[in-house]
């Protein structure tokens, strides 16, 4: 496993824990520039899909599924990156990691 892949997996674990710990009231709180934390998560889901899943539509599921959706989309992006040539692989991993870090910071 590369350093970039390990960093991404670490971010995924952090995000999962952070999202699971949010209450409904906390999801309703603002997370600038998004109007709410929930909206920030959904925007990130779309970004994860654009980067690693050929921009497939992301269904809007219930709040209890948000963490699982993040994990699934990021892990799919990680797996799909393994099939790419080295420079493209690193670019995808960096893009996913940066998006994950932005989301985690927005949820803080």
Secondary structure by P-SEA (a helix, b strand, c coil): ccaaaaaaaaaaaaaaaaaaacccccccccccccccaaaaaaaaaaaaaaccccccccccccccaaaaaaaaaaaaaaaaaaaccaaaaaaaaaaaaaaaaaaaaaac
